[in-house]
Amino acid sequence: MNERFVITGASPDELWPLVRDFHYSGRLPANIQHSYAVRRSGGLFGDTGEPVAGIIFTIPPTKWAEEVIELARLVRHPNYDEPLSRLISFALGWLKKSGWNLAVSFADWTQRHHGGIYQAAGWNYNGKREPAMDGLVIDGVFKPGRSCNSAFGTRSPERIKSVLPEASIAPHWDEGKHLYWKPLAISGRSKAKRLGLKNLPYPKPIAASPSDERLPGRASLVQPEAAAP
């Protein structure tokens, strides 16, 4: 990252346009806890512009035996081509200050993401999870599991069919997700051990994979710590 950009805290509302327009999910996650942004620096009074990249952390939608925080969205504007590893590092530093000790994230193999950005940022790799039902296809339109739970109180095809008897409803399965994890303190490494998280060799990309990230070439300019939550 170069001196034209700074990293700050951000609100989910500020990052929504990036997620809506440039993240494959097209939606914000639930239970957002922290979010951060890369912004253009400058201005007459040192002010900053709208986010050009963002990162969002949430309470995981799936239950864990112990408390972890999940990196749920990492997104950039197509015209912003700086590495995102520094944004991740900045965010993890603030999470540690906020009392979190273990972060996890999933690289969605359905989208052919193998997690290169997490590899560049030095995360540990636990392996690829088995395919899971991530939502329903209702009348030909995919509805995420979280949205089904919110709208109907369930993601069960049978139970929703009883509510929408005329609708065509079928389960939707992903192709498995690569799980990465990062301890933010010694206590986080101990927690990972209790959770049975492994440190396996990184998976390699295939020809069809998107170019995840390259390693950052130099440190970025960041705002003072008080600028972030």
PyRosetta script that sets phi, psi and omega in degrees:
from pyrosetta import init, pose_from_sequence

init()
pose = pose_from_sequence("MNERFVITGASPDELWPLVRDFHYSGRLPANIQHSYAVRRSGGLFGDTGEPVAGIIFTIPPTKWAEEVIELARLVRHPNYDEPLSRLISFALGWLKKSGWNLAVSFADWTQRHHGGIYQAAGWNYNGKREPAMDGLVIDGVFKPGRSCNSAFGTRSPERIKSVLPEASIAPHWDEGKHLYWKPLAISGRSKAKRLGLKNLPYPKPIAASPSDERLPGRASLVQPEAAAP")
pose.set_psi(1, 142.9)
pose.set_omega(1, -178.2)
pose.set_phi(2, -110.5)
pose.set_psi(2, -179.8)
pose.set_omega(2, -172.2)
pose.set_phi(3, -69.1)
pose.set_psi(3, -5.3)
pose.set_omega(3, 177.5)
pose.set_phi(4, -76.5)
pose.set_psi(4, -7.8)
pose.set_omega(4, -174.9)
pose.set_phi(5, -129.4)
pose.set_psi(5, 151.9)
pose.set_omega(5, 173.9)
pose.set_phi(6, -131.2)
pose.set_psi(6, 160.4)
pose.set_omega(6, 176.5)
pose.set_phi(7, -114.4)
pose.set_psi(7, 132.9)
pose.set_omega(7, -179.1)
pose.set_phi(8, -140.5)
pose.set_psi(8, 174.7)
pose.set_omega(8, 166.7)
pose.set_phi(9, -69.3)
pose.set_psi(9, 163.3)
pose.set_omega(9, -179.6)
pose.set_phi(10, -152.4)
pose.set_psi(10, 158.0)
pose.set_omega(10, 173.9)
pose.set_phi(11, -94.4)
pose.set_psi(11, 153.4)
pose.set_omega(11, 175.5)
pose.set_phi(12, -55.6)
pose.set_psi(12, -36.1)
pose.set_omega(12, 179.5)
pose.set_phi(13, -61.5)
pose.set_psi(13, -36.5)
pose.set_omega(13, 179.1)
pose.set_phi(14, -66.9)
pose.set_psi(14, -33.9)
pose.set_omega(14, -177.0)
pose.set_phi(15, -88.1)
pose.set_psi(15, -12.0)
pose.set_omega(15, -177.3)
pose.set_phi(16, -55.4)
pose.set_psi(16, -45.8)
pose.set_omega(16, -179.7)
pose.set_phi(17, -59.0)
pose.set_psi(17, -37.3)
pose.set_omega(17, 177.4)
pose.set_phi(18, -64.6)
pose.set_psi(18, -45.6)
pose.set_omega(18, -179.7)
pose.set_phi(19, -64.8)
pose.set_psi(19, -44.7)
pose.set_omega(19, -179.0)
pose.set_phi(20, -59.8)
pose.set_psi(20, -42.9)
pose.set_omega(20, -171.0)
pose.set_phi(21, -93.8)
pose.set_psi(21, -25.8)
pose.set_omega(21, -169.1)
pose.set_phi(22, -130.3)
pose.set_psi(22, -4.9)
pose.set_omega(22, 175.0)
pose.set_phi(23, -97.4)
pose.set_psi(23, 139.5)
pose.set_omega(23, -174.5)
pose.set_phi(24, -60.7)
pose.set_psi(24, -26.4)
pose.set_omega(24, 180.0)
pose.set_phi(25, -72.7)
pose.set_psi(25, -34.6)
pose.set_omega(25, -178.0)
pose.set_phi(26, 69.3)
pose.set_psi(26, 18.3)
pose.set_omega(26, -178.5)
pose.set_phi(27, -150.6)
pose.set_psi(27, 152.4)
pose.set_omega(27, 174.3)
pose.set_phi(28, -77.8)
pose.set_psi(28, 148.0)
pose.set_omega(28, 176.3)
pose.set_phi(29, -78.1)
pose.set_psi(29, 169.5)
pose.set_omega(29, 175.6)
pose.set_phi(30, -89.2)
pose.set_psi(30, 165.5)
pose.set_omega(30, 174.0)
pose.set_phi(31, 55.0)
pose.set_psi(31, 45.4)
pose.set_omega(31, 179.0)
pose.set_phi(32, -67.6)
pose.set_psi(32, 133.0)
pose.set_omega(32, -179.7)
pose.set_phi(33, -109.6)
pose.set_psi(33, -42.2)
pose.set_omega(33, -177.2)
pose.set_phi(34, -146.6)
pose.set_psi(34, 147.0)
pose.set_omega(34, 175.1)
pose.set_phi(35, -148.9)
pose.set_psi(35, 149.1)
pose.set_omega(35, -175.0)
pose.set_phi(36, -140.6)
pose.set_psi(36, 158.9)
pose.set_omega(36, -174.9)
pose.set_phi(37, -141.3)
pose.set_psi(37, 150.0)
pose.set_omega(37, 164.5)
pose.set_phi(38, -94.4)
pose.set_psi(38, 131.0)
pose.set_omega(38, -179.0)
pose.set_phi(39, -129.4)
pose.set_psi(39, 157.5)
pose.set_omega(39, 172.2)
pose.set_phi(40, -72.0)
pose.set_psi(40, 137.2)
pose.set_omega(40, 179.2)
pose.set_phi(41, -91.5)
pose.set_psi(41, 179.0)
pose.set_omega(41, 175.8)
pose.set_phi(42, 104.5)
pose.set_psi(42, -159.3)
pose.set_omega(42, -174.6)
pose.set_phi(43, 95.0)
pose.set_psi(43, 157.1)
pose.set_omega(43, -175.4)
pose.set_phi(44, -59.6)
pose.set_psi(44, -36.1)
pose.set_omega(44, -177.3)
pose.set_phi(45, -110.4)
pose.set_psi(45, 21.3)
pose.set_omega(45, 178.6)
pose.set_phi(46, 74.8)
pose.set_psi(46, 16.2)
pose.set_omega(46, -179.8)
pose.set_phi(47, -75.2)
pose.set_psi(47, 172.2)
pose.set_omega(47, -176.6)
pose.set_phi(48, -124.9)
pose.set_psi(48, 162.9)
pose.set_omega(48, -176.8)
pose.set_phi(49, -97.2)
pose.set_psi(49, -166.1)
pose.set_omega(49, 179.2)
pose.set_phi(50, -67.2)
pose.set_psi(50, 154.6)
pose.set_omega(50, 179.9)
pose.set_phi(51, -62.4)
pose.set_psi(51, 140.4)
pose.set_omega(51, 173.0)
pose.set_phi(52, -110.2)
pose.set_psi(52, -9.5)
pose.set_omega(52, 174.3)
pose.set_phi(53, -156.8)
pose.set_psi(53, 153.0)
pose.set_omega(53, -178.0)
pose.set_phi(54, -151.3)
pose.set_psi(54, 160.2)
pose.set_omega(54, 179.1)
pose.set_phi(55, -139.6)
pose.set_psi(55, 136.5)
pose.set_omega(55, -175.5)
pose.set_phi(56, -130.2)
pose.set_psi(56, 133.1)
pose.set_omega(56, 178.4)
pose.set_phi(57, -115.9)
pose.set_psi(57, 142.2)
pose.set_omega(57, -175.7)
pose.set_phi(58, -135.9)
pose.set_psi(58, 167.3)
pose.set_omega(58, 162.9)
pose.set_phi(59, -73.3)
pose.set_psi(59, 127.2)
pose.set_omega(59, -175.9)
pose.set_phi(60, -57.2)
pose.set_psi(60, 142.7)
pose.set_omega(60, 177.6)
pose.set_phi(61, -71.5)
pose.set_psi(61, -23.9)
pose.set_omega(61, 176.0)
pose.set_phi(62, -97.4)
pose.set_psi(62, 149.2)
pose.set_omega(62, -175.1)
pose.set_phi(63, -78.0)
pose.set_psi(63, 138.1)
pose.set_omega(63, 173.4)
pose.set_phi(64, -116.6)
pose.set_psi(64, 152.2)
pose.set_omega(64, -179.3)
pose.set_phi(65, -66.6)
pose.set_psi(65, -26.8)
pose.set_omega(65, 177.0)
pose.set_phi(66, -134.1)
pose.set_psi(66, 163.6)
pose.set_omega(66, -173.9)
pose.set_phi(67, -70.2)
pose.set_psi(67, 127.8)
pose.set_omega(67, 172.6)
pose.set_phi(68, -135.7)
pose.set_psi(68, 163.7)
pose.set_omega(68, 174.0)
pose.set_phi(69, -118.6)
pose.set_psi(69, 141.8)
pose.set_omega(69, -173.7)
pose.set_phi(70, -110.1)
pose.set_psi(70, 131.3)
pose.set_omega(70, 169.6)
pose.set_phi(71, -77.1)
pose.set_psi(71, 107.2)
pose.set_omega(71, -170.4)
pose.set_phi(72, -102.5)
pose.set_psi(72, -24.6)
pose.set_omega(72, 179.0)
pose.set_phi(73, -142.6)
pose.set_psi(73, 132.2)
pose.set_omega(73, 172.2)
pose.set_phi(74, -136.8)
pose.set_psi(74, 116.6)
pose.set_omega(74, -169.1)
pose.set_phi(75, -145.2)
pose.set_psi(75, 151.4)
pose.set_omega(75, 178.2)
pose.set_phi(76, -138.3)
pose.set_psi(76, 157.7)
pose.set_omega(76, 168.6)
pose.set_phi(77, -75.2)
pose.set_psi(77, 140.9)
pose.set_omega(77, -178.1)
pose.set_phi(78, -57.0)
pose.set_psi(78, -26.6)
pose.set_omega(78, -179.4)
pose.set_phi(79, -82.7)
pose.set_psi(79, -6.9)
pose.set_omega(79, 178.0)
pose.set_phi(80, -97.5)
pose.set_psi(80, 112.7)
pose.set_omega(80, -172.5)
pose.set_phi(81, -115.4)
pose.set_psi(81, 17.6)
pose.set_omega(81, 175.9)
pose.set_phi(82, -77.8)
pose.set_psi(82, 153.0)
pose.set_omega(82, 177.4)
pose.set_phi(83, -61.3)
pose.set_psi(83, 147.6)
pose.set_omega(83, -179.6)
pose.set_phi(84, -94.8)
pose.set_psi(84, -2.6)
pose.set_omega(84, -177.1)
pose.set_phi(85, -59.5)
pose.set_psi(85, -38.2)
pose.set_omega(85, -179.4)
pose.set_phi(86, -66.6)
pose.set_psi(86, -37.5)
pose.set_omega(86, 176.4)
pose.set_phi(87, -61.3)
pose.set_psi(87, -43.5)
pose.set_omega(87, 178.1)
pose.set_phi(88, -61.1)
pose.set_psi(88, -46.5)
pose.set_omega(88, -178.9)
pose.set_phi(89, -61.3)
pose.set_psi(89, -44.4)
pose.set_omega(89, 178.1)
pose.set_phi(90, -58.7)
pose.set_psi(90, -47.2)
pose.set_omega(90, -177.9)
pose.set_phi(91, -63.2)
pose.set_psi(91, -42.2)
pose.set_omega(91, -179.3)
pose.set_phi(92, -64.7)
pose.set_psi(92, -34.9)
pose.set_omega(92, 176.5)
pose.set_phi(93, -60.7)
pose.set_psi(93, -40.3)
pose.set_omega(93, 178.6)
pose.set_phi(94, -73.1)
pose.set_psi(94, -34.5)
pose.set_omega(94, 176.4)
pose.set_phi(95, -62.4)
pose.set_psi(95, -40.6)
pose.set_omega(95, 178.0)
pose.set_phi(96, -61.8)
pose.set_psi(96, -43.9)
pose.set_omega(96, 177.9)
pose.set_phi(97, -62.5)
pose.set_psi(97, -27.2)
pose.set_omega(97, -179.1)
pose.set_phi(98, -85.9)
pose.set_psi(98, -0.3)
pose.set_omega(98, 175.1)
pose.set_phi(99, 101.9)
pose.set_psi(99, 0.2)
pose.set_omega(99, 177.2)
pose.set_phi(100, -80.3)
pose.set_psi(100, 145.5)
pose.set_omega(100, -179.3)
pose.set_phi(101, -125.1)
pose.set_psi(101, -5.2)
pose.set_omega(101, 179.7)
pose.set_phi(102, -149.9)
pose.set_psi(102, 123.6)
pose.set_omega(102, 177.7)
pose.set_phi(103, -113.5)
pose.set_psi(103, 146.2)
pose.set_omega(103, 177.0)
pose.set_phi(104, -130.5)
pose.set_psi(104, 159.7)
pose.set_omega(104, 173.9)
pose.set_phi(105, -157.3)
pose.set_psi(105, 155.8)
pose.set_omega(105, -178.9)
pose.set_phi(106, -118.9)
pose.set_psi(106, 132.6)
pose.set_omega(106, 171.7)
pose.set_phi(107, -98.7)
pose.set_psi(107, 119.5)
pose.set_omega(107, -170.9)
pose.set_phi(108, -80.7)
pose.set_psi(108, 108.8)
pose.set_omega(108, -179.2)
pose.set_phi(109, -70.4)
pose.set_psi(109, -20.4)
pose.set_omega(109, 174.4)
pose.set_phi(110, -59.4)
pose.set_psi(110, -33.5)
pose.set_omega(110, 177.6)
pose.set_phi(111, -92.7)
pose.set_psi(111, 6.7)
pose.set_omega(111, -178.7)
pose.set_phi(112, 64.2)
pose.set_psi(112, 31.4)
pose.set_omega(112, 171.5)
pose.set_phi(113, -89.3)
pose.set_psi(113, 126.9)
pose.set_omega(113, 178.5)
pose.set_phi(114, -104.7)
pose.set_psi(114, -4.9)
pose.set_omega(114, 176.2)
pose.set_phi(115, 94.7)
pose.set_psi(115, 27.2)
pose.set_omega(115, -179.0)
pose.set_phi(116, -58.2)
pose.set_psi(116, -33.6)
pose.set_omega(116, 179.3)
pose.set_phi(117, -65.2)
pose.set_psi(117, -37.6)
pose.set_omega(117, 179.0)
pose.set_phi(118, -71.8)
pose.set_psi(118, -33.6)
pose.set_omega(118, 175.2)
pose.set_phi(119, -63.9)
pose.set_psi(119, -44.1)
pose.set_omega(119, 179.4)
pose.set_phi(120, -63.5)
pose.set_psi(120, -30.2)
pose.set_omega(120, -178.5)
pose.set_phi(121, -90.6)
pose.set_psi(121, 2.8)
pose.set_omega(121, 174.1)
pose.set_phi(122, 79.7)
pose.set_psi(122, 25.8)
pose.set_omega(122, 176.6)
pose.set_phi(123, -76.8)
pose.set_psi(123, 160.2)
pose.set_omega(123, 175.1)
pose.set_phi(124, -89.5)
pose.set_psi(124, 151.1)
pose.set_omega(124, -177.2)
pose.set_phi(125, -111.8)
pose.set_psi(125, 125.5)
pose.set_omega(125, -177.9)
pose.set_phi(126, -95.2)
pose.set_psi(126, -20.4)
pose.set_omega(126, -177.0)
pose.set_phi(127, 124.9)
pose.set_psi(127, 178.3)
pose.set_omega(127, -177.9)
pose.set_phi(128, -102.0)
pose.set_psi(128, 127.0)
pose.set_omega(128, -179.7)
pose.set_phi(129, -77.3)
pose.set_psi(129, 156.4)
pose.set_omega(129, 178.6)
pose.set_phi(130, -67.2)
pose.set_psi(130, 154.6)
pose.set_omega(130, 176.1)
pose.set_phi(131, -54.2)
pose.set_psi(131, 144.7)
pose.set_omega(131, -179.1)
pose.set_phi(132, -136.2)
pose.set_psi(132, 153.2)
pose.set_omega(132, 176.4)
pose.set_phi(133, -74.7)
pose.set_psi(133, 114.1)
pose.set_omega(133, -175.4)
pose.set_phi(134, -104.7)
pose.set_psi(134, 5.6)
pose.set_omega(134, 178.6)
pose.set_phi(135, 162.9)
pose.set_psi(135, -163.8)
pose.set_omega(135, -178.5)
pose.set_phi(136, -130.2)
pose.set_psi(136, 154.4)
pose.set_omega(136, 171.0)
pose.set_phi(137, -105.6)
pose.set_psi(137, 109.4)
pose.set_omega(137, -176.7)
pose.set_phi(138, -110.0)
pose.set_psi(138, 115.3)
pose.set_omega(138, -176.9)
pose.set_phi(139, 51.8)
pose.set_psi(139, 42.6)
pose.set_omega(139, 175.2)
pose.set_phi(140, 83.2)
pose.set_psi(140, -0.2)
pose.set_omega(140, -178.1)
pose.set_phi(141, -114.3)
pose.set_psi(141, 127.9)
pose.set_omega(141, 179.2)
pose.set_phi(142, -71.6)
pose.set_psi(142, 131.4)
pose.set_omega(142, 176.7)
pose.set_phi(143, -124.2)
pose.set_psi(143, 115.7)
pose.set_omega(143, -177.5)
pose.set_phi(144, -57.8)
pose.set_psi(144, 153.0)
pose.set_omega(144, -179.2)
pose.set_phi(145, -55.6)
pose.set_psi(145, -40.7)
pose.set_omega(145, 179.6)
pose.set_phi(146, -62.0)
pose.set_psi(146, -39.9)
pose.set_omega(146, 179.3)
pose.set_phi(147, -68.0)
pose.set_psi(147, -36.3)
pose.set_omega(147, 176.6)
pose.set_phi(148, -63.3)
pose.set_psi(148, -44.9)
pose.set_omega(148, 179.1)
pose.set_phi(149, -61.2)
pose.set_psi(149, -40.2)
pose.set_omega(149, -179.0)
pose.set_phi(150, -68.3)
pose.set_psi(150, -40.4)
pose.set_omega(150, -175.4)
pose.set_phi(151, -81.6)
pose.set_psi(151, -36.6)
pose.set_omega(151, -172.0)
pose.set_phi(152, -120.9)
pose.set_psi(152, -6.7)
pose.set_omega(152, -177.6)
pose.set_phi(153, 78.3)
pose.set_psi(153, 9.1)
pose.set_omega(153, -178.7)
pose.set_phi(154, -164.9)
pose.set_psi(154, 161.1)
pose.set_omega(154, 170.6)
pose.set_phi(155, -116.1)
pose.set_psi(155, 10.6)
pose.set_omega(155, -179.8)
pose.set_phi(156, -70.6)
pose.set_psi(156, 122.9)
pose.set_omega(156, 178.5)
pose.set_phi(157, -57.8)
pose.set_psi(157, -39.4)
pose.set_omega(157, -177.2)
pose.set_phi(158, -66.1)
pose.set_psi(158, -43.8)
pose.set_omega(158, -177.6)
pose.set_phi(159, -70.0)
pose.set_psi(159, -38.1)
pose.set_omega(159, 179.0)
pose.set_phi(160, -71.2)
pose.set_psi(160, -31.7)
pose.set_omega(160, 176.6)
pose.set_phi(161, -60.7)
pose.set_psi(161, -32.7)
pose.set_omega(161, 179.1)
pose.set_phi(162, -70.3)
pose.set_psi(162, -23.9)
pose.set_omega(162, 178.0)
pose.set_phi(163, -87.1)
pose.set_psi(163, -34.8)
pose.set_omega(163, -179.5)
pose.set_phi(164, -121.4)
pose.set_psi(164, 71.9)
pose.set_omega(164, -173.1)
pose.set_phi(165, -62.9)
pose.set_psi(165, -25.0)
pose.set_omega(165, -178.1)
pose.set_phi(166, -89.1)
pose.set_psi(166, -7.9)
pose.set_omega(166, -175.1)
pose.set_phi(167, -84.8)
pose.set_psi(167, 150.8)
pose.set_omega(167, 171.0)
pose.set_phi(168, -88.1)
pose.set_psi(168, 119.8)
pose.set_omega(168, -174.0)
pose.set_phi(169, -130.5)
pose.set_psi(169, 128.4)
pose.set_omega(169, 178.9)
pose.set_phi(170, -142.8)
pose.set_psi(170, 144.5)
pose.set_omega(170, 177.5)
pose.set_phi(171, -68.5)
pose.set_psi(171, 149.1)
pose.set_omega(171, 176.5)
pose.set_phi(172, -116.9)
pose.set_psi(172, 129.6)
pose.set_omega(172, -177.9)
pose.set_phi(173, -113.8)
pose.set_psi(173, 137.6)
pose.set_omega(173, 172.3)
pose.set_phi(174, -81.3)
pose.set_psi(174, -177.8)
pose.set_omega(174, -179.2)
pose.set_phi(175, -106.1)
pose.set_psi(175, 19.4)
pose.set_omega(175, -178.0)
pose.set_phi(176, 95.6)
pose.set_psi(176, 155.7)
pose.set_omega(176, -179.0)
pose.set_phi(177, -132.2)
pose.set_psi(177, 142.4)
pose.set_omega(177, 175.2)
pose.set_phi(178, -81.3)
pose.set_psi(178, 127.3)
pose.set_omega(178, -178.9)
pose.set_phi(179, -100.3)
pose.set_psi(179, 124.3)
pose.set_omega(179, 175.1)
pose.set_phi(180, -116.0)
pose.set_psi(180, 152.3)
pose.set_omega(180, 179.1)
pose.set_phi(181, -144.5)
pose.set_psi(181, 153.0)
pose.set_omega(181, -177.3)
pose.set_phi(182, -142.0)
pose.set_psi(182, 115.9)
pose.set_omega(182, 174.8)
pose.set_phi(183, -75.2)
pose.set_psi(183, 137.2)
pose.set_omega(183, -180.0)
pose.set_phi(184, -101.9)
pose.set_psi(184, -4.9)
pose.set_omega(184, 179.2)
pose.set_phi(185, -161.0)
pose.set_psi(185, 169.3)
pose.set_omega(185, 177.3)
pose.set_phi(186, -58.0)
pose.set_psi(186, -38.5)
pose.set_omega(186, 179.2)
pose.set_phi(187, -63.0)
pose.set_psi(187, -29.6)
pose.set_omega(187, 177.4)
pose.set_phi(188, -70.0)
pose.set_psi(188, -36.1)
pose.set_omega(188, 176.5)
pose.set_phi(189, -66.9)
pose.set_psi(189, -39.0)
pose.set_omega(189, 176.9)
pose.set_phi(190, -65.2)
pose.set_psi(190, -39.3)
pose.set_omega(190, 178.3)
pose.set_phi(191, -64.1)
pose.set_psi(191, -42.6)
pose.set_omega(191, 178.7)
pose.set_phi(192, -60.1)
pose.set_psi(192, -38.1)
pose.set_omega(192, 178.7)
pose.set_phi(193, -65.4)
pose.set_psi(193, -42.2)
pose.set_omega(193, 178.6)
pose.set_phi(194, -64.9)
pose.set_psi(194, -32.8)
pose.set_omega(194, 179.3)
pose.set_phi(195, -79.7)
pose.set_psi(195, -5.7)
pose.set_omega(195, 178.8)
pose.set_phi(196, 77.3)
pose.set_psi(196, 21.2)
pose.set_omega(196, 179.1)
pose.set_phi(197, -72.4)
pose.set_psi(197, 137.9)
pose.set_omega(197, -176.4)
pose.set_phi(198, -102.0)
pose.set_psi(198, 167.7)
pose.set_omega(198, 173.9)
pose.set_phi(199, -124.6)
pose.set_psi(199, 87.3)
pose.set_omega(199, -173.2)
pose.set_phi(200, -99.3)
pose.set_psi(200, 163.4)
pose.set_omega(200, 174.2)
pose.set_phi(201, -58.7)
pose.set_psi(201, 144.2)
pose.set_omega(201, -179.4)
pose.set_phi(202, -64.9)
pose.set_psi(202, 143.2)
pose.set_omega(202, 171.7)
pose.set_phi(203, -73.0)
pose.set_psi(203, 154.1)
pose.set_omega(203, 180.0)
pose.set_phi(204, -101.0)
pose.set_psi(204, 150.0)
pose.set_omega(204, 177.3)
pose.set_phi(205, -72.2)
pose.set_psi(205, 160.1)
pose.set_omega(205, 171.8)
pose.set_phi(206, -109.5)
pose.set_psi(206, 172.3)
pose.set_omega(206, -175.8)
pose.set_phi(207, -57.8)
pose.set_psi(207, -32.7)
pose.set_omega(207, -176.5)
pose.set_phi(208, -82.5)
pose.set_psi(208, -5.5)
pose.set_omega(208, -177.8)
pose.set_phi(209, -71.4)
pose.set_psi(209, 146.0)
pose.set_omega(209, 172.8)
pose.set_phi(210, -69.6)
pose.set_psi(210, 156.3)
pose.set_omega(210, 176.6)
pose.set_phi(211, -74.5)
pose.set_psi(211, 107.6)
pose.set_omega(211, -175.0)
pose.set_phi(212, -64.8)
pose.set_psi(212, -78.6)
pose.set_omega(212, -178.8)
pose.set_phi(213, -156.8)
pose.set_psi(213, 157.9)
pose.set_omega(213, 170.2)
pose.set_phi(214, -105.4)
pose.set_psi(214, 164.6)
pose.set_omega(214, 178.3)
pose.set_phi(215, -68.2)
pose.set_psi(215, 142.8)
pose.set_omega(215, -179.7)
pose.set_phi(216, -65.8)
pose.set_psi(216, 142.6)
pose.set_omega(216, -178.1)
pose.set_phi(217, -84.9)
pose.set_psi(217, -31.7)
pose.set_omega(217, 179.2)
pose.set_phi(218, -155.8)
pose.set_psi(218, 165.6)
pose.set_omega(218, -177.4)
pose.set_phi(219, -68.7)
pose.set_psi(219, 150.9)
pose.set_omega(219, 179.1)
pose.set_phi(220, -92.8)
pose.set_psi(220, 164.2)
pose.set_omega(220, 172.1)
pose.set_phi(221, -87.1)
pose.set_psi(221, 125.4)
pose.set_omega(221, -179.6)
pose.set_phi(222, -121.6)
pose.set_psi(222, 156.3)
pose.set_omega(222, 177.4)
pose.set_phi(223, -75.2)
pose.set_psi(223, 165.1)
pose.set_omega(223, 177.4)
pose.set_phi(224, -56.5)
pose.set_psi(224, 156.2)
pose.set_omega(224, -175.1)
pose.set_phi(225, -57.3)
pose.set_psi(225, -30.5)
pose.set_omega(225, -179.0)
pose.set_phi(226, -66.0)
pose.set_psi(226, -11.4)
pose.set_omega(226, -178.6)
pose.set_phi(227, -78.4)
pose.set_psi(227, -13.9)
pose.set_omega(227, -176.9)
pose.set_phi(228, -114.9)
pose.set_psi(228, 150.6)
pose.set_omega(228, 179.9)
pose.set_phi(229, -74.5)
pose.dump_pdb("model.pdb")
